[in-house]
Amino acid sequence: MLQYNDWMSECVRALEITPLAAPSDPSLIAFVRLINIADNINIAFSFTDSAHIANLSQIPTQHMVGVFQARLDQWKQENEHLPASKYSKLIVAEVVAVC
């Protein structure tokens, strides 16, 4: 999986404003944003390094879980209108389960 980067952000912004957007572009934009959130979760909780995975009983970690839950809830709310929303809800559930 590609790590989210500035180039991806630029592509998303370009897709948002182009008059030549395909009907599926809003779904692509939503999924790229979800990948960004998932990537942030992965980094914040050190899921790539099994020796340093975040301890969920610590207060700072619990705070981060709350912050990411709020971001996921906002993403879900902003994208419920998309045709692929039933799939995106499953993906959000998977990301939340990882937290």
NULUMTOR-52847 format. One record per residue: residue number from 1; residue in three letters; x negated, y negated, z of N, C-alpha, C in turn. Coordinates in steps of 0.02 Angstrom, whole numbers, plus 50000, padded with zeros to 5 digits. Each point is the difference from the previous one (the first is absolute). Example, Ala and Ser with C-alpha at 12.3 -4.5 7.8 and 13.67 -1.06 7.14 Angstrom:
<atoms>
+-----+-----+-------+-------+-------+-------+-------+-------+-------+-------+-------+
|   k |   r |  n.c1 |  n.c2 |  n.c3 | ca.c1 | ca.c2 | ca.c3 |  c.c1 |  c.c2 |  c.c3 |
+-----+-----+-------+-------+-------+-------+-------+-------+-------+-------+-------+
|   1 | ALA | 49340 | 50284 | 50390 | 50045 | 49941 | 50000 | 49955 | 49940 | 50000 |
|   2 | SER | 50018 | 49947 | 49964 | 49958 | 49941 | 50003 | 50039 | 49945 | 50037 |
+-----+-----+-------+-------+-------+-------+-------+-------+-------+-------+-------+
</atoms>
This chain:
<atoms>
+-----+-----+-------+-------+-------+-------+-------+-------+-------+-------+-------+
|   k |   r |  n.c1 |  n.c2 |  n.c3 | ca.c1 | ca.c2 | ca.c3 |  c.c1 |  c.c2 |  c.c3 |
+-----+-----+-------+-------+-------+-------+-------+-------+-------+-------+-------+
|   1 | MET | 49958 | 50059 | 50000 | 50042 | 49941 | 50000 | 49955 | 49938 | 50000 |
|   2 | LEU | 50020 | 49951 | 49961 | 49964 | 49936 | 49999 | 50015 | 49960 | 50063 |
|   3 | GLN | 49949 | 49970 | 50027 | 50011 | 49956 | 50056 | 50027 | 49933 | 49974 |
|   4 | TYR | 50049 | 49972 | 50034 | 50031 | 49938 | 49978 | 49946 | 49945 | 49999 |
|   5 | ASN | 50003 | 49958 | 49948 | 49950 | 49948 | 49994 | 50030 | 49937 | 49970 |
|   6 | ASP | 49959 | 49947 | 49995 | 50024 | 49935 | 49974 | 50026 | 50005 | 49928 |
|   7 | TRP | 49968 | 50042 | 49961 | 50022 | 50008 | 49930 | 50072 | 50026 | 49997 |
|   8 | MET | 50016 | 50047 | 50044 | 50069 | 50026 | 50003 | 50049 | 49945 | 50019 |
|   9 | SER | 49979 | 49957 | 50046 | 50043 | 49944 | 50020 | 50013 | 49953 | 49941 |
|  10 | GLU | 49948 | 49987 | 49962 | 50007 | 49957 | 49941 | 50047 | 50033 | 49948 |
|  11 | CYS | 49994 | 50064 | 49991 | 50044 | 50035 | 49953 | 50073 | 49996 | 50023 |
|  12 | VAL | 50011 | 50009 | 50064 | 50068 | 49996 | 50027 | 50029 | 49930 | 49988 |
|  13 | ARG | 49960 | 49949 | 50014 | 50024 | 49931 | 49990 | 50015 | 49988 | 49926 |
|  14 | ALA | 49958 | 50026 | 49955 | 50012 | 49992 | 49928 | 50064 | 50035 | 49979 |
|  15 | LEU | 50012 | 50059 | 50026 | 50062 | 50036 | 49984 | 50062 | 49964 | 50026 |
|  16 | GLU | 49993 | 49967 | 50056 | 50057 | 49965 | 50030 | 50022 | 49941 | 49957 |
|  17 | ILE | 49954 | 49967 | 49966 | 50018 | 49938 | 49965 | 50006 | 50007 | 49925 |
|  18 | THR | 49979 | 50057 | 49972 | 50002 | 50005 | 49928 | 50071 | 50008 | 49973 |
|  19 | PRO | 50016 | 49965 | 49946 | 50065 | 50009 | 49969 | 50004 | 50064 | 49959 |
|  20 | LEU | 49944 | 50034 | 49992 | 49996 | 50061 | 49961 | 50004 | 50063 | 50043 |
|  21 | ALA | 50021 | 49993 | 50061 | 50001 | 50056 | 50047 | 50048 | 50055 | 49976 |
|  22 | ALA | 49980 | 50061 | 50010 | 50042 | 50057 | 49984 | 50051 | 50009 | 50057 |
|  23 | PRO | 50056 | 50032 | 49986 | 50050 | 50011 | 50053 | 49972 | 50039 | 50060 |
|  24 | SER | 49950 | 50040 | 49989 | 49971 | 50039 | 50055 | 49947 | 49962 | 50040 |
|  25 | ASP | 49980 | 49942 | 49978 | 49947 | 49963 | 50034 | 50016 | 49982 | 50072 |
|  26 | PRO | 50061 | 49980 | 50018 | 50014 | 49987 | 50071 | 49988 | 50061 | 50045 |
|  27 | SER | 50015 | 50059 | 49974 | 49986 | 50061 | 50039 | 49925 | 50011 | 50008 |
|  28 | LEU | 49963 | 49988 | 49946 | 49927 | 50007 | 50003 | 49971 | 49951 | 50050 |
|  29 | ILE | 50023 | 49938 | 49999 | 49977 | 49949 | 50047 | 50013 | 50022 | 50072 |
|  30 | ALA | 50060 | 50026 | 50011 | 50018 | 50022 | 50068 | 49955 | 50057 | 50023 |
|  31 | PHE | 49987 | 50048 | 49956 | 49958 | 50056 | 50019 | 49927 | 49979 | 50012 |
|  32 | VAL | 49976 | 49953 | 49960 | 49932 | 49975 | 50011 | 49996 | 49965 | 50068 |
|  33 | ARG | 50051 | 49963 | 50017 | 50000 | 49967 | 50066 | 50003 | 50052 | 50056 |
|  34 | LEU | 50038 | 50053 | 49989 | 50003 | 50053 | 50050 | 49932 | 50035 | 50008 |
|  35 | ILE | 49966 | 50009 | 49944 | 49933 | 50029 | 50003 | 49953 | 49955 | 50040 |
|  36 | ASN | 50008 | 49934 | 49993 | 49960 | 49953 | 50039 | 50013 | 50010 | 50074 |
|  37 | ILE | 50063 | 50005 | 50020 | 50016 | 50011 | 50070 | 49970 | 50066 | 50025 |
|  38 | ALA | 50009 | 50053 | 49960 | 49973 | 50065 | 50019 | 49924 | 49998 | 50006 |
|  39 | ASP | 49968 | 49965 | 49955 | 49927 | 49993 | 50003 | 49979 | 49964 | 50063 |
|  40 | ASN | 50036 | 49948 | 50018 | 49985 | 49963 | 50062 | 50010 | 50045 | 50061 |
|  41 | ILE | 50051 | 50041 | 49999 | 50012 | 50047 | 50056 | 49942 | 50049 | 50004 |
|  42 | ASN | 49981 | 50026 | 49944 | 49945 | 50049 | 49997 | 49936 | 49970 | 50030 |
|  43 | ILE | 49985 | 49939 | 49982 | 49940 | 49967 | 50025 | 50007 | 49983 | 50075 |
|  44 | ALA | 50057 | 49973 | 50019 | 50010 | 49978 | 50069 | 49996 | 50058 | 50050 |
|  45 | PHE | 50025 | 50058 | 49980 | 50001 | 50057 | 50046 | 49944 | 50050 | 49986 |
|  46 | SER | 49954 | 49982 | 49956 | 49940 | 50041 | 49985 | 50018 | 50071 | 49980 |
|  47 | PHE | 50051 | 50008 | 49958 | 50020 | 50067 | 49979 | 49948 | 50034 | 49956 |
|  48 | THR | 49955 | 49961 | 49971 | 49948 | 50030 | 49958 | 49942 | 50027 | 50041 |
|  49 | ASP | 49997 | 49984 | 50064 | 49946 | 50023 | 50043 | 50030 | 50036 | 50060 |
|  50 | SER | 50001 | 50066 | 49997 | 50034 | 50039 | 50052 | 49969 | 49991 | 50069 |
|  51 | ALA | 49938 | 49979 | 50003 | 49967 | 49989 | 50065 | 50023 | 49936 | 50034 |
|  52 | HIS | 50031 | 49955 | 49962 | 50019 | 49935 | 50028 | 50074 | 49983 | 49988 |
|  53 | ILE | 50043 | 50049 | 49996 | 50071 | 49986 | 49990 | 50027 | 49962 | 50061 |
|  54 | ALA | 50041 | 49950 | 49987 | 50026 | 49958 | 50053 | 50040 | 50040 | 50051 |
|  55 | ASN | 49994 | 49981 | 50063 | 50036 | 50032 | 50055 | 50067 | 49965 | 50008 |
|  56 | LEU | 50054 | 50035 | 49988 | 50066 | 49969 | 50002 | 50022 | 49980 | 50070 |
|  57 | SER | 49966 | 50023 | 50052 | 50019 | 49981 | 50068 | 49971 | 49933 | 50021 |
|  58 | GLN | 49954 | 49973 | 49960 | 49971 | 49935 | 50016 | 50046 | 49943 | 49979 |
|  59 | ILE | 50003 | 49949 | 50040 | 50045 | 49943 | 49986 | 49984 | 49965 | 49934 |
|  60 | PRO | 49937 | 49986 | 49983 | 49986 | 49968 | 49935 | 50025 | 50043 | 49941 |
|  61 | THR | 49992 | 50065 | 50007 | 50024 | 50044 | 49946 | 50076 | 49998 | 49995 |
|  62 | GLN | 50034 | 49999 | 50057 | 50073 | 49996 | 50000 | 50023 | 49934 | 49968 |
|  63 | HIS | 49963 | 49947 | 50013 | 50015 | 49935 | 49970 | 49994 | 50004 | 49924 |
|  64 | MET | 49945 | 50032 | 49977 | 49990 | 50007 | 49927 | 50056 | 50042 | 49969 |
|  65 | VAL | 50022 | 50052 | 50035 | 50055 | 50041 | 49974 | 50062 | 49956 | 49991 |
|  66 | GLY | 50014 | 49957 | 50049 | 50057 | 49955 | 49996 | 49994 | 49951 | 49942 |
|  67 | VAL | 49940 | 49974 | 49989 | 49988 | 49953 | 49945 | 50012 | 50035 | 49933 |
|  68 | PHE | 49972 | 50060 | 49993 | 50009 | 50037 | 49937 | 50072 | 50022 | 49990 |
|  69 | GLN | 50034 | 50017 | 50054 | 50071 | 50019 | 49995 | 50040 | 49940 | 49975 |
|  70 | ALA | 49984 | 49941 | 50024 | 50035 | 49939 | 49977 | 49986 | 49988 | 49926 |
|  71 | ARG | 49938 | 50009 | 49979 | 49983 | 49990 | 49928 | 50037 | 50051 | 49957 |
|  72 | LEU | 50004 | 50062 | 50023 | 50036 | 50052 | 49962 | 50075 | 49985 | 49997 |
|  73 | ASP | 50027 | 49978 | 50056 | 50071 | 49983 | 50002 | 50015 | 49942 | 49952 |
|  74 | GLN | 49956 | 49950 | 49999 | 50009 | 49943 | 49955 | 49995 | 50023 | 49928 |
|  75 | TRP | 49951 | 50043 | 49985 | 49993 | 50026 | 49932 | 50062 | 50038 | 49979 |
|  76 | LYS | 50026 | 50041 | 50045 | 50059 | 50039 | 49984 | 50060 | 49954 | 49987 |
|  77 | GLN | 50008 | 49950 | 50041 | 50055 | 49952 | 49992 | 49995 | 49962 | 49934 |
|  78 | GLU | 49941 | 49980 | 49982 | 49989 | 49962 | 49938 | 50010 | 50042 | 49937 |
|  79 | ASN | 49996 | 50066 | 50006 | 50001 | 50043 | 49941 | 50059 | 50049 | 49998 |
|  80 | GLU | 50049 | 49991 | 50042 | 50058 | 50045 | 50000 | 50040 | 49997 | 49935 |
|  81 | HIS | 49996 | 49945 | 49964 | 50038 | 49991 | 49939 | 49971 | 50037 | 49940 |
|  82 | LEU | 49938 | 50023 | 50007 | 49967 | 50032 | 49943 | 50029 | 50069 | 49985 |
|  83 | PRO | 50001 | 50020 | 49937 | 50027 | 50066 | 49982 | 49965 | 50058 | 50034 |
|  84 | ALA | 49936 | 49991 | 50015 | 49962 | 50053 | 50031 | 50001 | 49995 | 50076 |
|  85 | SER | 50046 | 49962 | 50028 | 50000 | 49988 | 50072 | 50009 | 50065 | 50039 |
|  86 | LYS | 50038 | 50047 | 49973 | 50008 | 50063 | 50037 | 49934 | 50036 | 50008 |
|  87 | TYR | 49956 | 49994 | 49950 | 49934 | 50030 | 50005 | 49954 | 49959 | 50045 |
|  88 | SER | 50006 | 49935 | 49995 | 49957 | 49957 | 50041 | 50015 | 50009 | 50074 |
|  89 | LYS | 50063 | 50014 | 50017 | 50017 | 50012 | 50070 | 49965 | 50063 | 50025 |
|  90 | LEU | 49995 | 50050 | 49958 | 49963 | 50061 | 50019 | 49926 | 49985 | 50010 |
|  91 | ILE | 49972 | 49958 | 49957 | 49929 | 49982 | 50007 | 49989 | 49960 | 50063 |
|  92 | VAL | 50044 | 49953 | 50015 | 49994 | 49960 | 50061 | 50004 | 50047 | 50060 |
|  93 | ALA | 50045 | 50048 | 49998 | 50006 | 50048 | 50056 | 49936 | 50039 | 50010 |
|  94 | GLU | 49968 | 50019 | 49944 | 49936 | 50036 | 50005 | 49945 | 49956 | 50030 |
|  95 | VAL | 49998 | 49937 | 49978 | 49949 | 49955 | 50027 | 50011 | 49988 | 50074 |
|  96 | VAL | 50063 | 49992 | 50020 | 50015 | 49990 | 50071 | 49982 | 50062 | 50040 |
|  97 | ALA | 50013 | 50059 | 49971 | 49984 | 50062 | 50035 | 49926 | 50006 | 50014 |
|  98 | VAL | 49959 | 49974 | 49955 | 49928 | 50002 | 50009 | 49980 | 49956 | 50059 |
|  99 | CYS | 50037 | 49944 | 50009 | 49985 | 49956 | 50058 | 50019 | 50036 | 50063 |
+-----+-----+-------+-------+-------+-------+-------+-------+-------+-------+-------+
</atoms>
